[in-house]
Amino acid sequence: MGFSKFKVEINYVLILVWRRLQKELMSLIKEPPPGVQVDTESVGQNLTQWKINIAGVAGTLYEGENFQLLFKFNNKYPFDSPEVTFVGPNIPVHPHVYSNGHICLSILTEDWTPALSVQSVCLSICSMLSSCREKKRPPDNTLYVKTCNKNPKKTKWWYHGFVTHSCDDE
């Protein structure tokens, strides 16, 4: 009987995760922030992986450029942050974006809270790109890309901009 209760609780949690994802998806499709668009075809195949297109804001270094983000959600969302990376042929050259698409942004790791959403992450990334003053990679890009985990959430950012981060295989 104890196992049945556990199974019911897991199913209930998965239903709550599913509902939250559906609600966020519908909101993002109906009222996307400027320059943000959900690739509905990718979401139709798998609700736990979304591709989101972002257009560079007019008047910024990225004006006229288009980027794609991949959001991956686990069954602990929204209590656990999504894994978010830039994908595709056009990964922005930015001091907080590695050439493998990993993004150094605190709300994607230690500063994540369930009050945040896909929309707030997209807005933060758009803001990060818009405020950039010089297109360049992080100083430790080459070492990072060669040595770090494929999952950016498993990377510990000790000090951004210095070769002092740690790459975990947990």
Buried (B, 14 or more C-beta within 10 A) or exposed (E): EEEEEEEEEEEEEEEEBBEBBEEBBEEBEEEBEEBBBBBEEBBEEEEBBBBBBBBBBEEBBBEEBEBBBBBBBEEEBBEBBBBBBBEEEEBBBBBBBBBBBBBBBEBBBEEBEEEBBBBBBBBBBBEBBBEBEEEEBBEBBEEBBEEBBEBBBBBEBEEBEEEEBEEEEE
